[in-house]
Amino acid sequence: MNHVIANGQNITAQLPCSIETFLIAQKLLPRSVVVEHNGEAVAPSEFSQRQLNAGDRLEIVKIVAGG
C-alpha cells in the first residue's frame, strides 16, 4: 500500500493502479469526474491506461449537471 495525493489529501491505495481503478475504489464513477494527474488533464478515455504511482498528485472534480 502506498499513498497518492488527491485534492490535497493523502489517500492510501494499492499501487501501481490505473486512474479508473483508483476512482472506483474511492466510490467515484469515472464518467462523472474530471481528473488532473501531476498537473496534466487526463481524458476519460485514458483513465484505464494511465497508471498511478506513489506520490502522484491528482485533482478530481465532480461533474454536476443542472439548470
Biopython code that builds the backbone (N, CA, C, O; Angstrom):
import numpy as np
from Bio.PDB.StructureBuilder import StructureBuilder

atoms = [
    (1, "MET", "N", (0.836, -1.188, 0.000)),
    (1, "MET", "CA", (0.000, 0.000, 0.000)),
    (1, "MET", "C", (0.880, 1.251, 0.000)),
    (1, "MET", "O", (1.904, 1.313, 0.681)),
    (2, "ASN", "N", (0.464, 2.215, -0.760)),
    (2, "ASN", "CA", (1.168, 3.473, -0.858)),
    (2, "ASN", "C", (0.152, 4.603, -0.850)),
    (2, "ASN", "O", (-1.050, 4.386, -0.693)),
    (3, "HIS", "N", (0.661, 5.803, -1.022)),
    (3, "HIS", "CA", (-0.212, 6.973, -0.993)),
    (3, "HIS", "C", (-0.115, 7.784, -2.276)),
    (3, "HIS", "O", (0.948, 7.895, -2.888)),
    (4, "VAL", "N", (-1.259, 8.351, -2.669)),
    (4, "VAL", "CA", (-1.300, 9.391, -3.680)),
    (4, "VAL", "C", (-1.928, 10.605, -3.004)),
    (4, "VAL", "O", (-2.596, 10.479, -1.978)),
    (5, "ILE", "N", (-1.712, 11.752, -3.576)),
    (5, "ILE", "CA", (-2.292, 12.971, -3.026)),
    (5, "ILE", "C", (-3.441, 13.372, -3.939)),
    (5, "ILE", "O", (-3.232, 13.760, -5.088)),
    (6, "ALA", "N", (-4.650, 13.275, -3.414)),
    (6, "ALA", "CA", (-5.847, 13.595, -4.185)),
    (6, "ALA", "C", (-6.532, 14.792, -3.540)),
    (6, "ALA", "O", (-6.945, 14.735, -2.382)),
    (7, "ASN", "N", (-6.649, 15.869, -4.297)),
    (7, "ASN", "CA", (-7.265, 17.100, -3.798)),
    (7, "ASN", "C", (-6.628, 17.538, -2.478)),
    (7, "ASN", "O", (-7.313, 17.989, -1.560)),
    (8, "GLY", "N", (-5.298, 17.394, -2.403)),
    (8, "GLY", "CA", (-4.550, 17.860, -1.245)),
    (8, "GLY", "C", (-4.511, 16.912, -0.058)),
    (8, "GLY", "O", (-3.905, 17.238, 0.963)),
    (9, "GLN", "N", (-5.147, 15.737, -0.165)),
    (9, "GLN", "CA", (-5.168, 14.788, 0.942)),
    (9, "GLN", "C", (-4.423, 13.512, 0.565)),
    (9, "GLN", "O", (-4.525, 13.033, -0.565)),
    (10, "ASN", "N", (-3.672, 12.966, 1.526)),
    (10, "ASN", "CA", (-3.008, 11.679, 1.310)),
    (10, "ASN", "C", (-4.060, 10.580, 1.335)),
    (10, "ASN", "O", (-4.810, 10.447, 2.302)),
    (11, "ILE", "N", (-4.107, 9.799, 0.269)),
    (11, "ILE", "CA", (-5.056, 8.696, 0.169)),
    (11, "ILE", "C", (-4.255, 7.409, -0.014)),
    (11, "ILE", "O", (-3.379, 7.329, -0.875)),
    (12, "THR", "N", (-4.563, 6.409, 0.800)),
    (12, "THR", "CA", (-3.904, 5.117, 0.686)),
    (12, "THR", "C", (-4.519, 4.350, -0.474)),
    (12, "THR", "O", (-5.741, 4.306, -0.616)),
    (13, "ALA", "N", (-3.676, 3.748, -1.300)),
    (13, "ALA", "CA", (-4.157, 2.987, -2.454)),
    (13, "ALA", "C", (-3.196, 1.848, -2.744)),
    (13, "ALA", "O", (-2.020, 1.910, -2.387)),
    (14, "GLN", "N", (-3.705, 0.805, -3.395)),
    (14, "GLN", "CA", (-2.839, -0.279, -3.846)),
    (14, "GLN", "C", (-2.224, 0.168, -5.166)),
    (14, "GLN", "O", (-2.907, 0.263, -6.186)),
    (15, "LEU", "N", (-0.935, 0.437, -5.130)),
    (15, "LEU", "CA", (-0.242, 0.974, -6.297)),
    (15, "LEU", "C", (0.789, -0.009, -6.811)),
    (15, "LEU", "O", (1.298, -0.817, -6.033)),
    (16, "PRO", "N", (1.118, 0.030, -8.102)),
    (16, "PRO", "CA", (0.514, 0.901, -9.103)),
    (16, "PRO", "C", (-0.891, 0.433, -9.457)),
    (16, "PRO", "O", (-1.217, -0.748, -9.341)),
    (17, "CYS", "N", (-1.717, 1.382, -9.892)),
    (17, "CYS", "CA", (-3.054, 1.068, -10.372)),
    (17, "CYS", "C", (-3.444, 2.128, -11.392)),
    (17, "CYS", "O", (-2.794, 3.168, -11.502)),
    (18, "SER", "N", (-4.495, 1.860, -12.126)),
    (18, "SER", "CA", (-4.964, 2.837, -13.101)),
    (18, "SER", "C", (-5.791, 3.909, -12.395)),
    (18, "SER", "O", (-6.277, 3.704, -11.282)),
    (19, "ILE", "N", (-5.941, 5.042, -13.053)),
    (19, "ILE", "CA", (-6.806, 6.094, -12.511)),
    (19, "ILE", "C", (-8.221, 5.546, -12.350)),
    (19, "ILE", "O", (-8.887, 5.820, -11.352)),
    (20, "GLU", "N", (-8.678, 4.777, -13.327)),
    (20, "GLU", "CA", (-10.022, 4.203, -13.262)),
    (20, "GLU", "C", (-10.196, 3.342, -12.011)),
    (20, "GLU", "O", (-11.194, 3.475, -11.302)),
    (21, "THR", "N", (-9.238, 2.465, -11.737)),
    (21, "THR", "CA", (-9.299, 1.603, -10.546)),
    (21, "THR", "C", (-9.308, 2.440, -9.275)),
    (21, "THR", "O", (-10.059, 2.147, -8.345)),
    (22, "PHE", "N", (-8.477, 3.483, -9.227)),
    (22, "PHE", "CA", (-8.428, 4.357, -8.065)),
    (22, "PHE", "C", (-9.769, 5.044, -7.846)),
    (22, "PHE", "O", (-10.266, 5.089, -6.720)),
    (23, "LEU", "N", (-10.358, 5.579, -8.910)),
    (23, "LEU", "CA", (-11.637, 6.280, -8.790)),
    (23, "LEU", "C", (-12.720, 5.346, -8.266)),
    (23, "LEU", "O", (-13.490, 5.719, -7.380)),
    (24, "ILE", "N", (-12.782, 4.135, -8.809)),
    (24, "ILE", "CA", (-13.793, 3.174, -8.365)),
    (24, "ILE", "C", (-13.581, 2.821, -6.895)),
    (24, "ILE", "O", (-14.549, 2.685, -6.147)),
    (25, "ALA", "N", (-12.326, 2.671, -6.475)),
    (25, "ALA", "CA", (-12.030, 2.373, -5.063)),
    (25, "ALA", "C", (-12.471, 3.516, -4.147)),
    (25, "ALA", "O", (-12.782, 3.298, -2.976)),
    (26, "GLN", "N", (-12.496, 4.736, -4.692)),
    (26, "GLN", "CA", (-12.931, 5.904, -3.921)),
    (26, "GLN", "C", (-14.441, 6.145, -4.066)),
    (26, "GLN", "O", (-14.965, 7.169, -3.629)),
    (27, "LYS", "N", (-15.123, 5.182, -4.688)),
    (27, "LYS", "CA", (-16.572, 5.250, -4.906)),
    (27, "LYS", "C", (-16.974, 6.429, -5.794)),
    (27, "LYS", "O", (-18.001, 7.072, -5.578)),
    (28, "LEU", "N", (-16.133, 6.693, -6.798)),
    (28, "LEU", "CA", (-16.427, 7.722, -7.787)),
    (28, "LEU", "C", (-16.625, 7.062, -9.144)),
    (28, "LEU", "O", (-15.857, 6.180, -9.528)),
    (29, "LEU", "N", (-17.646, 7.486, -9.863)),
    (29, "LEU", "CA", (-17.857, 6.969, -11.206)),
    (29, "LEU", "C", (-16.901, 7.675, -12.157)),
    (29, "LEU", "O", (-16.910, 8.903, -12.237)),
    (30, "PRO", "N", (-16.074, 6.919, -12.882)),
    (30, "PRO", "CA", (-15.085, 7.544, -13.762)),
    (30, "PRO", "C", (-15.685, 8.544, -14.753)),
    (30, "PRO", "O", (-15.027, 9.525, -15.098)),
    (31, "ARG", "N", (-16.901, 8.322, -15.211)),
    (31, "ARG", "CA", (-17.517, 9.234, -16.186)),
    (31, "ARG", "C", (-18.139, 10.470, -15.536)),
    (31, "ARG", "O", (-18.662, 11.339, -16.233)),
    (32, "SER", "N", (-18.086, 10.553, -14.189)),
    (32, "SER", "CA", (-18.700, 11.696, -13.518)),
    (32, "SER", "C", (-17.669, 12.670, -12.950)),
    (32, "SER", "O", (-18.013, 13.557, -12.169)),
    (33, "VAL", "N", (-16.401, 12.503, -13.344)),
    (33, "VAL", "CA", (-15.347, 13.373, -12.810)),
    (33, "VAL", "C", (-14.405, 13.849, -13.916)),
    (33, "VAL", "O", (-14.302, 13.249, -14.986)),
    (34, "VAL", "N", (-13.727, 14.947, -13.612)),
    (34, "VAL", "CA", (-12.631, 15.456, -14.433)),
    (34, "VAL", "C", (-11.376, 15.273, -13.589)),
    (34, "VAL", "O", (-11.377, 15.581, -12.397)),
    (35, "VAL", "N", (-10.296, 14.767, -14.208)),
    (35, "VAL", "CA", (-9.087, 14.436, -13.447)),
    (35, "VAL", "C", (-7.868, 15.130, -14.048)),
    (35, "VAL", "O", (-7.678, 15.179, -15.263)),
    (36, "GLU", "N", (-7.050, 15.665, -13.136)),
    (36, "GLU", "CA", (-5.735, 16.184, -13.490)),
    (36, "GLU", "C", (-4.723, 15.314, -12.758)),
    (36, "GLU", "O", (-4.809, 15.145, -11.542)),
    (37, "HIS", "N", (-3.757, 14.757, -13.500)),
    (37, "HIS", "CA", (-2.749, 13.857, -12.940)),
    (37, "HIS", "C", (-1.390, 14.521, -13.069)),
    (37, "HIS", "O", (-0.900, 14.744, -14.176)),
    (38, "ASN", "N", (-0.783, 14.836, -11.929)),
    (38, "ASN", "CA", (0.525, 15.511, -11.912)),
    (38, "ASN", "C", (0.534, 16.753, -12.807)),
    (38, "ASN", "O", (1.486, 16.996, -13.548)),
    (39, "GLY", "N", (-0.558, 17.537, -12.720)),
    (39, "GLY", "CA", (-0.632, 18.796, -13.451)),
    (39, "GLY", "C", (-1.098, 18.698, -14.884)),
    (39, "GLY", "O", (-1.148, 19.710, -15.583)),
    (40, "GLU", "N", (-1.442, 17.508, -15.342)),
    (40, "GLU", "CA", (-1.868, 17.306, -16.732)),
    (40, "GLU", "C", (-3.297, 16.774, -16.770)),
    (40, "GLU", "O", (-3.612, 15.777, -16.120)),
    (41, "ALA", "N", (-4.161, 17.443, -17.535)),
    (41, "ALA", "CA", (-5.537, 16.975, -17.686)),
    (41, "ALA", "C", (-5.534, 15.607, -18.363)),
    (41, "ALA", "O", (-4.761, 15.360, -19.289)),
    (42, "VAL", "N", (-6.408, 14.723, -17.887)),
    (42, "VAL", "CA", (-6.487, 13.371, -18.424)),
    (42, "VAL", "C", (-7.881, 13.157, -19.012)),
    (42, "VAL", "O", (-8.886, 13.371, -18.333)),
    (43, "ALA", "N", (-7.936, 12.736, -20.272)),
    (43, "ALA", "CA", (-9.216, 12.434, -20.908)),
    (43, "ALA", "C", (-9.806, 11.164, -20.284)),
    (43, "ALA", "O", (-9.068, 10.231, -19.965)),
    (44, "PRO", "N", (-11.132, 11.125, -20.109)),
    (44, "PRO", "CA", (-11.754, 9.916, -19.539)),
    (44, "PRO", "C", (-11.384, 8.640, -20.289)),
    (44, "PRO", "O", (-11.320, 7.569, -19.685)),
    (45, "SER", "N", (-11.143, 8.738, -21.583)),
    (45, "SER", "CA", (-10.770, 7.554, -22.358)),
    (45, "SER", "C", (-9.399, 7.003, -21.963)),
    (45, "SER", "O", (-9.066, 5.867, -22.302)),
    (46, "GLU", "N", (-8.597, 7.812, -21.241)),
    (46, "GLU", "CA", (-7.262, 7.384, -20.808)),
    (46, "GLU", "C", (-7.230, 6.856, -19.374)),
    (46, "GLU", "O", (-6.195, 6.356, -18.933)),
    (47, "PHE", "N", (-8.342, 6.954, -18.634)),
    (47, "PHE", "CA", (-8.353, 6.562, -17.228)),
    (47, "PHE", "C", (-7.899, 5.125, -17.015)),
    (47, "PHE", "O", (-7.217, 4.836, -16.032)),
    (48, "SER", "N", (-8.263, 4.229, -17.909)),
    (48, "SER", "CA", (-7.909, 2.819, -17.702)),
    (48, "SER", "C", (-6.451, 2.529, -18.044)),
    (48, "SER", "O", (-5.905, 1.521, -17.595)),
    (49, "GLN", "N", (-5.809, 3.395, -18.831)),
    (49, "GLN", "CA", (-4.410, 3.174, -19.204)),
    (49, "GLN", "C", (-3.418, 3.951, -18.348)),
    (49, "GLN", "O", (-2.283, 3.506, -18.177)),
    (50, "ARG", "N", (-3.813, 5.094, -17.809)),
    (50, "ARG", "CA", (-2.894, 5.959, -17.055)),
    (50, "ARG", "C", (-2.646, 5.363, -15.684)),
    (50, "ARG", "O", (-3.583, 5.154, -14.914)),
    (51, "GLN", "N", (-1.375, 5.087, -15.373)),
    (51, "GLN", "CA", (-1.006, 4.445, -14.117)),
    (51, "GLN", "C", (-0.643, 5.461, -13.037)),
    (51, "GLN", "O", (0.020, 6.466, -13.296)),
    (52, "LEU", "N", (-1.093, 5.171, -11.834)),
    (52, "LEU", "CA", (-0.723, 5.977, -10.661)),
    (52, "LEU", "C", (0.404, 5.282, -9.919)),
    (52, "LEU", "O", (0.444, 4.056, -9.818)),
    (53, "ASN", "N", (1.316, 6.089, -9.402)),
    (53, "ASN", "CA", (2.413, 5.580, -8.581)),
    (53, "ASN", "C", (2.466, 6.375, -7.287)),
    (53, "ASN", "O", (1.867, 7.446, -7.187)),
    (54, "ALA", "N", (3.177, 5.859, -6.303)),
    (54, "ALA", "CA", (3.293, 6.520, -5.010)),
    (54, "ALA", "C", (3.754, 7.963, -5.184)),
    (54, "ALA", "O", (4.689, 8.242, -5.934)),
    (55, "GLY", "N", (3.085, 8.875, -4.483)),
    (55, "GLY", "CA", (3.460, 10.280, -4.513)),
    (55, "GLY", "C", (2.825, 11.083, -5.635)),
    (55, "GLY", "O", (2.979, 12.303, -5.677)),
    (56, "ASP", "N", (2.112, 10.424, -6.547)),
    (56, "ASP", "CA", (1.448, 11.160, -7.618)),
    (56, "ASP", "C", (0.386, 12.093, -7.039)),
    (56, "ASP", "O", (-0.169, 11.848, -5.968)),
    (57, "ARG", "N", (0.123, 13.167, -7.781)),
    (57, "ARG", "CA", (-0.878, 14.139, -7.362)),
    (57, "ARG", "C", (-2.063, 14.104, -8.324)),
    (57, "ARG", "O", (-1.902, 14.105, -9.544)),
    (58, "LEU", "N", (-3.253, 14.074, -7.735)),
    (58, "LEU", "CA", (-4.484, 14.117, -8.515)),
    (58, "LEU", "C", (-5.335, 15.285, -8.046)),
    (58, "LEU", "O", (-5.393, 15.591, -6.855)),
    (59, "GLU", "N", (-5.985, 15.922, -8.985)),
    (59, "GLU", "CA", (-7.061, 16.852, -8.678)),
    (59, "GLU", "C", (-8.288, 16.235, -9.333)),
    (59, "GLU", "O", (-8.299, 15.973, -10.536)),
    (60, "ILE", "N", (-9.308, 16.008, -8.540)),
    (60, "ILE", "CA", (-10.515, 15.346, -9.019)),
    (60, "ILE", "C", (-11.701, 16.289, -8.772)),
    (60, "ILE", "O", (-11.946, 16.717, -7.644)),
    (61, "VAL", "N", (-12.425, 16.600, -9.842)),
    (61, "VAL", "CA", (-13.578, 17.481, -9.741)),
    (61, "VAL", "C", (-14.794, 16.718, -10.231)),
    (61, "VAL", "O", (-14.792, 16.175, -11.335)),
    (62, "LYS", "N", (-15.840, 16.678, -9.402)),
    (62, "LYS", "CA", (-17.085, 16.009, -9.791)),
    (62, "LYS", "C", (-17.855, 16.898, -10.752)),
    (62, "LYS", "O", (-17.951, 18.110, -10.560)),
    (63, "ILE", "N", (-18.400, 16.277, -11.787)),
    (63, "ILE", "CA", (-19.230, 16.984, -12.751)),
    (63, "ILE", "C", (-20.661, 16.992, -12.208)),
    (63, "ILE", "O", (-21.201, 15.951, -11.833)),
    (64, "VAL", "N", (-21.257, 18.171, -12.175)),
    (64, "VAL", "CA", (-22.624, 18.291, -11.677)),
    (64, "VAL", "C", (-23.480, 18.878, -12.791)),
    (64, "VAL", "O", (-23.191, 19.958, -13.307)),
    (65, "ALA", "N", (-24.524, 18.163, -13.153)),
    (65, "ALA", "CA", (-25.459, 18.652, -14.163)),
    (65, "ALA", "C", (-26.544, 19.469, -13.465)),
    (65, "ALA", "O", (-26.950, 19.163, -12.344)),
    (66, "GLY", "N", (-26.988, 20.480, -14.129)),
    (66, "GLY", "CA", (-28.044, 21.280, -13.529)),
    (66, "GLY", "C", (-28.556, 22.308, -14.517)),
    (66, "GLY", "O", (-28.101, 22.399, -15.658)),
    (67, "GLY", "N", (-29.496, 23.059, -14.047)),
    (67, "GLY", "CA", (-30.091, 24.050, -14.942)),
    (67, "GLY", "C", (-30.104, 25.415, -14.353)),
    (67, "GLY", "O", (-30.574, 26.358, -14.990)),
]
sb = StructureBuilder()
sb.init_structure("model")
sb.init_model(0)
sb.init_chain("A")
sb.init_seg("    ")
for serial, (resi, resn, name, xyz) in enumerate(atoms, 1):
    if name == "N":
        sb.init_residue(resn, " ", resi, " ")
    sb.init_atom(name, np.array(xyz, "f"), 0.0, 1.0, " ", f" {name:<3s}", serial, name[0])
structure = sb.get_structure()
